[in-house]
Amino acid sequence: MSPTVPFWIVAVFYLFIITSFSMAIRRIIKKQLLISSLISVILIPFSTILLILSSIGRGNQNEFDYFINSIKGFELWAWFWLVIFAYLLYWWCLVFHYKKQEK
């Protein structure tokens, strides 16, 4: 069996993904940040599936080490996932900025 990262790291990661997805759906329903939220709703499931499928053949590394080595090895899936994650962080900045302006 391959080594894995601690459960709390996986839990925090998936909590971030689930919270992002639900917040994006909420923003779409409220018609706030519509385009960026639609992009998030499309990218979140795709990136999660991409990350799970790509880590199947990770061998004797945990998920994080495999991801870092894949970035260093210029593997397309890793860079694509990194760009999606950066977009999600940008999208959260937009959400917080929008809420700040709303008040």
PyMOL CGO cylinders between C-alpha atoms (Angstrom):
from pymol import cmd
from pymol.cgo import CYLINDER

trace = [
    CYLINDER, 0.00, 0.00, 0.00, 1.27, 3.45, -0.90, 0.3, 1, 1, 1, 1, 1, 1,
    CYLINDER, 1.27, 3.45, -0.90, 1.97, 6.08, 1.76, 0.3, 1, 1, 1, 1, 1, 1,
    CYLINDER, 1.97, 6.08, 1.76, -0.61, 8.80, 2.12, 0.3, 1, 1, 1, 1, 1, 1,
    CYLINDER, -0.61, 8.80, 2.12, -0.83, 12.26, 3.63, 0.3, 1, 1, 1, 1, 1, 1,
    CYLINDER, -0.83, 12.26, 3.63, -2.48, 12.61, 7.06, 0.3, 1, 1, 1, 1, 1, 1,
    CYLINDER, -2.48, 12.61, 7.06, -6.26, 12.50, 7.10, 0.3, 1, 1, 1, 1, 1, 1,
    CYLINDER, -6.26, 12.50, 7.10, -6.63, 16.08, 8.38, 0.3, 1, 1, 1, 1, 1, 1,
    CYLINDER, -6.63, 16.08, 8.38, -4.87, 17.42, 5.26, 0.3, 1, 1, 1, 1, 1, 1,
    CYLINDER, -4.87, 17.42, 5.26, -7.23, 15.48, 3.01, 0.3, 1, 1, 1, 1, 1, 1,
    CYLINDER, -7.23, 15.48, 3.01, -10.20, 16.66, 5.08, 0.3, 1, 1, 1, 1, 1, 1,
    CYLINDER, -10.20, 16.66, 5.08, -9.16, 20.32, 4.86, 0.3, 1, 1, 1, 1, 1, 1,
    CYLINDER, -9.16, 20.32, 4.86, -8.58, 20.01, 1.11, 0.3, 1, 1, 1, 1, 1, 1,
    CYLINDER, -8.58, 20.01, 1.11, -11.98, 18.46, 0.42, 0.3, 1, 1, 1, 1, 1, 1,
    CYLINDER, -11.98, 18.46, 0.42, -13.66, 20.89, 2.79, 0.3, 1, 1, 1, 1, 1, 1,
    CYLINDER, -13.66, 20.89, 2.79, -12.16, 23.71, 0.70, 0.3, 1, 1, 1, 1, 1, 1,
    CYLINDER, -12.16, 23.71, 0.70, -13.41, 22.05, -2.51, 0.3, 1, 1, 1, 1, 1, 1,
    CYLINDER, -13.41, 22.05, -2.51, -16.93, 21.44, -1.16, 0.3, 1, 1, 1, 1, 1, 1,
    CYLINDER, -16.93, 21.44, -1.16, -17.18, 24.94, 0.32, 0.3, 1, 1, 1, 1, 1, 1,
    CYLINDER, -17.18, 24.94, 0.32, -15.96, 26.51, -2.92, 0.3, 1, 1, 1, 1, 1, 1,
    CYLINDER, -15.96, 26.51, -2.92, -18.45, 24.52, -4.99, 0.3, 1, 1, 1, 1, 1, 1,
    CYLINDER, -18.45, 24.52, -4.99, -21.39, 25.33, -2.72, 0.3, 1, 1, 1, 1, 1, 1,
    CYLINDER, -21.39, 25.33, -2.72, -20.44, 29.01, -2.54, 0.3, 1, 1, 1, 1, 1, 1,
    CYLINDER, -20.44, 29.01, -2.54, -20.16, 29.16, -6.33, 0.3, 1, 1, 1, 1, 1, 1,
    CYLINDER, -20.16, 29.16, -6.33, -23.63, 27.63, -6.69, 0.3, 1, 1, 1, 1, 1, 1,
    CYLINDER, -23.63, 27.63, -6.69, -24.95, 30.14, -4.16, 0.3, 1, 1, 1, 1, 1, 1,
    CYLINDER, -24.95, 30.14, -4.16, -23.40, 33.04, -6.09, 0.3, 1, 1, 1, 1, 1, 1,
    CYLINDER, -23.40, 33.04, -6.09, -24.95, 31.77, -9.33, 0.3, 1, 1, 1, 1, 1, 1,
    CYLINDER, -24.95, 31.77, -9.33, -28.39, 31.54, -7.70, 0.3, 1, 1, 1, 1, 1, 1,
    CYLINDER, -28.39, 31.54, -7.70, -28.02, 35.08, -6.34, 0.3, 1, 1, 1, 1, 1, 1,
    CYLINDER, -28.02, 35.08, -6.34, -26.69, 36.22, -9.76, 0.3, 1, 1, 1, 1, 1, 1,
    CYLINDER, -26.69, 36.22, -9.76, -23.55, 37.65, -8.18, 0.3, 1, 1, 1, 1, 1, 1,
    CYLINDER, -23.55, 37.65, -8.18, -20.15, 37.13, -9.80, 0.3, 1, 1, 1, 1, 1, 1,
    CYLINDER, -20.15, 37.13, -9.80, -22.01, 35.05, -12.37, 0.3, 1, 1, 1, 1, 1, 1,
    CYLINDER, -22.01, 35.05, -12.37, -19.28, 34.39, -14.97, 0.3, 1, 1, 1, 1, 1, 1,
    CYLINDER, -19.28, 34.39, -14.97, -16.49, 33.66, -12.49, 0.3, 1, 1, 1, 1, 1, 1,
    CYLINDER, -16.49, 33.66, -12.49, -18.81, 31.45, -10.43, 0.3, 1, 1, 1, 1, 1, 1,
    CYLINDER, -18.81, 31.45, -10.43, -19.86, 29.49, -13.51, 0.3, 1, 1, 1, 1, 1, 1,
    CYLINDER, -19.86, 29.49, -13.51, -16.20, 28.95, -14.36, 0.3, 1, 1, 1, 1, 1, 1,
    CYLINDER, -16.20, 28.95, -14.36, -15.62, 27.71, -10.81, 0.3, 1, 1, 1, 1, 1, 1,
    CYLINDER, -15.62, 27.71, -10.81, -18.56, 25.30, -10.99, 0.3, 1, 1, 1, 1, 1, 1,
    CYLINDER, -18.56, 25.30, -10.99, -17.13, 23.83, -14.18, 0.3, 1, 1, 1, 1, 1, 1,
    CYLINDER, -17.13, 23.83, -14.18, -13.51, 23.67, -12.99, 0.3, 1, 1, 1, 1, 1, 1,
    CYLINDER, -13.51, 23.67, -12.99, -14.03, 22.27, -9.48, 0.3, 1, 1, 1, 1, 1, 1,
    CYLINDER, -14.03, 22.27, -9.48, -15.40, 18.82, -10.45, 0.3, 1, 1, 1, 1, 1, 1,
    CYLINDER, -15.40, 18.82, -10.45, -12.97, 18.60, -13.37, 0.3, 1, 1, 1, 1, 1, 1,
    CYLINDER, -12.97, 18.60, -13.37, -9.97, 19.41, -11.20, 0.3, 1, 1, 1, 1, 1, 1,
    CYLINDER, -9.97, 19.41, -11.20, -11.03, 16.99, -8.46, 0.3, 1, 1, 1, 1, 1, 1,
    CYLINDER, -11.03, 16.99, -8.46, -11.45, 14.13, -10.92, 0.3, 1, 1, 1, 1, 1, 1,
    CYLINDER, -11.45, 14.13, -10.92, -8.16, 15.07, -12.58, 0.3, 1, 1, 1, 1, 1, 1,
    CYLINDER, -8.16, 15.07, -12.58, -6.32, 15.01, -9.27, 0.3, 1, 1, 1, 1, 1, 1,
    CYLINDER, -6.32, 15.01, -9.27, -7.80, 11.68, -8.20, 0.3, 1, 1, 1, 1, 1, 1,
    CYLINDER, -7.80, 11.68, -8.20, -7.18, 9.95, -11.54, 0.3, 1, 1, 1, 1, 1, 1,
    CYLINDER, -7.18, 9.95, -11.54, -3.66, 11.30, -11.92, 0.3, 1, 1, 1, 1, 1, 1,
    CYLINDER, -3.66, 11.30, -11.92, -2.60, 10.15, -8.47, 0.3, 1, 1, 1, 1, 1, 1,
    CYLINDER, -2.60, 10.15, -8.47, -3.56, 6.52, -9.06, 0.3, 1, 1, 1, 1, 1, 1,
    CYLINDER, -3.56, 6.52, -9.06, -0.11, 5.61, -10.39, 0.3, 1, 1, 1, 1, 1, 1,
    CYLINDER, -0.11, 5.61, -10.39, 1.90, 7.52, -7.82, 0.3, 1, 1, 1, 1, 1, 1,
    CYLINDER, 1.90, 7.52, -7.82, 3.88, 4.51, -6.70, 0.3, 1, 1, 1, 1, 1, 1,
    CYLINDER, 3.88, 4.51, -6.70, 5.74, 4.84, -3.42, 0.3, 1, 1, 1, 1, 1, 1,
    CYLINDER, 5.74, 4.84, -3.42, 5.04, 8.54, -2.79, 0.3, 1, 1, 1, 1, 1, 1,
    CYLINDER, 5.04, 8.54, -2.79, 2.29, 10.30, -0.93, 0.3, 1, 1, 1, 1, 1, 1,
    CYLINDER, 2.29, 10.30, -0.93, -0.09, 12.54, -2.87, 0.3, 1, 1, 1, 1, 1, 1,
    CYLINDER, -0.09, 12.54, -2.87, 1.68, 15.79, -2.07, 0.3, 1, 1, 1, 1, 1, 1,
    CYLINDER, 1.68, 15.79, -2.07, 5.16, 14.52, -2.97, 0.3, 1, 1, 1, 1, 1, 1,
    CYLINDER, 5.16, 14.52, -2.97, 3.80, 13.07, -6.20, 0.3, 1, 1, 1, 1, 1, 1,
    CYLINDER, 3.80, 13.07, -6.20, 2.14, 16.38, -7.07, 0.3, 1, 1, 1, 1, 1, 1,
    CYLINDER, 2.14, 16.38, -7.07, 5.32, 18.38, -6.37, 0.3, 1, 1, 1, 1, 1, 1,
    CYLINDER, 5.32, 18.38, -6.37, 7.44, 15.93, -8.39, 0.3, 1, 1, 1, 1, 1, 1,
    CYLINDER, 7.44, 15.93, -8.39, 4.93, 16.14, -11.24, 0.3, 1, 1, 1, 1, 1, 1,
    CYLINDER, 4.93, 16.14, -11.24, 5.18, 19.93, -11.24, 0.3, 1, 1, 1, 1, 1, 1,
    CYLINDER, 5.18, 19.93, -11.24, 8.96, 19.71, -11.27, 0.3, 1, 1, 1, 1, 1, 1,
    CYLINDER, 8.96, 19.71, -11.27, 8.69, 17.18, -14.11, 0.3, 1, 1, 1, 1, 1, 1,
    CYLINDER, 8.69, 17.18, -14.11, 6.50, 19.64, -16.07, 0.3, 1, 1, 1, 1, 1, 1,
    CYLINDER, 6.50, 19.64, -16.07, 3.62, 17.20, -16.32, 0.3, 1, 1, 1, 1, 1, 1,
    CYLINDER, 3.62, 17.20, -16.32, 0.65, 18.92, -17.92, 0.3, 1, 1, 1, 1, 1, 1,
    CYLINDER, 0.65, 18.92, -17.92, -1.98, 17.63, -15.48, 0.3, 1, 1, 1, 1, 1, 1,
    CYLINDER, -1.98, 17.63, -15.48, -0.08, 19.04, -12.49, 0.3, 1, 1, 1, 1, 1, 1,
    CYLINDER, -0.08, 19.04, -12.49, 0.33, 22.47, -14.02, 0.3, 1, 1, 1, 1, 1, 1,
    CYLINDER, 0.33, 22.47, -14.02, -3.27, 22.50, -15.16, 0.3, 1, 1, 1, 1, 1, 1,
    CYLINDER, -3.27, 22.50, -15.16, -4.42, 21.62, -11.64, 0.3, 1, 1, 1, 1, 1, 1,
    CYLINDER, -4.42, 21.62, -11.64, -2.15, 24.28, -10.14, 0.3, 1, 1, 1, 1, 1, 1,
    CYLINDER, -2.15, 24.28, -10.14, -3.68, 26.92, -12.43, 0.3, 1, 1, 1, 1, 1, 1,
    CYLINDER, -3.68, 26.92, -12.43, -7.18, 25.81, -11.42, 0.3, 1, 1, 1, 1, 1, 1,
    CYLINDER, -7.18, 25.81, -11.42, -6.26, 26.02, -7.73, 0.3, 1, 1, 1, 1, 1, 1,
    CYLINDER, -6.26, 26.02, -7.73, -4.80, 29.50, -8.26, 0.3, 1, 1, 1, 1, 1, 1,
    CYLINDER, -4.80, 29.50, -8.26, -8.04, 30.50, -10.01, 0.3, 1, 1, 1, 1, 1, 1,
    CYLINDER, -8.04, 30.50, -10.01, -10.07, 29.24, -7.03, 0.3, 1, 1, 1, 1, 1, 1,
    CYLINDER, -10.07, 29.24, -7.03, -7.96, 31.33, -4.67, 0.3, 1, 1, 1, 1, 1, 1,
    CYLINDER, -7.96, 31.33, -4.67, -8.51, 34.34, -6.98, 0.3, 1, 1, 1, 1, 1, 1,
    CYLINDER, -8.51, 34.34, -6.98, -12.23, 33.59, -7.05, 0.3, 1, 1, 1, 1, 1, 1,
    CYLINDER, -12.23, 33.59, -7.05, -12.36, 33.57, -3.23, 0.3, 1, 1, 1, 1, 1, 1,
    CYLINDER, -12.36, 33.57, -3.23, -10.64, 36.97, -3.26, 0.3, 1, 1, 1, 1, 1, 1,
    CYLINDER, -10.64, 36.97, -3.26, -13.38, 38.19, -5.59, 0.3, 1, 1, 1, 1, 1, 1,
    CYLINDER, -13.38, 38.19, -5.59, -16.06, 36.80, -3.27, 0.3, 1, 1, 1, 1, 1, 1,
    CYLINDER, -16.06, 36.80, -3.27, -14.58, 38.50, -0.21, 0.3, 1, 1, 1, 1, 1, 1,
    CYLINDER, -14.58, 38.50, -0.21, -14.07, 41.76, -2.11, 0.3, 1, 1, 1, 1, 1, 1,
    CYLINDER, -14.07, 41.76, -2.11, -17.67, 41.64, -3.33, 0.3, 1, 1, 1, 1, 1, 1,
    CYLINDER, -17.67, 41.64, -3.33, -18.96, 41.03, 0.20, 0.3, 1, 1, 1, 1, 1, 1,
    CYLINDER, -18.96, 41.03, 0.20, -16.85, 43.92, 1.48, 0.3, 1, 1, 1, 1, 1, 1,
    CYLINDER, -16.85, 43.92, 1.48, -18.32, 46.25, -1.17, 0.3, 1, 1, 1, 1, 1, 1,
    CYLINDER, -18.32, 46.25, -1.17, -21.82, 44.99, -0.41, 0.3, 1, 1, 1, 1, 1, 1,
    CYLINDER, -21.82, 44.99, -0.41, -21.62, 46.25, 3.19, 0.3, 1, 1, 1, 1, 1, 1,
]
cmd.load_cgo(trace, "trace")
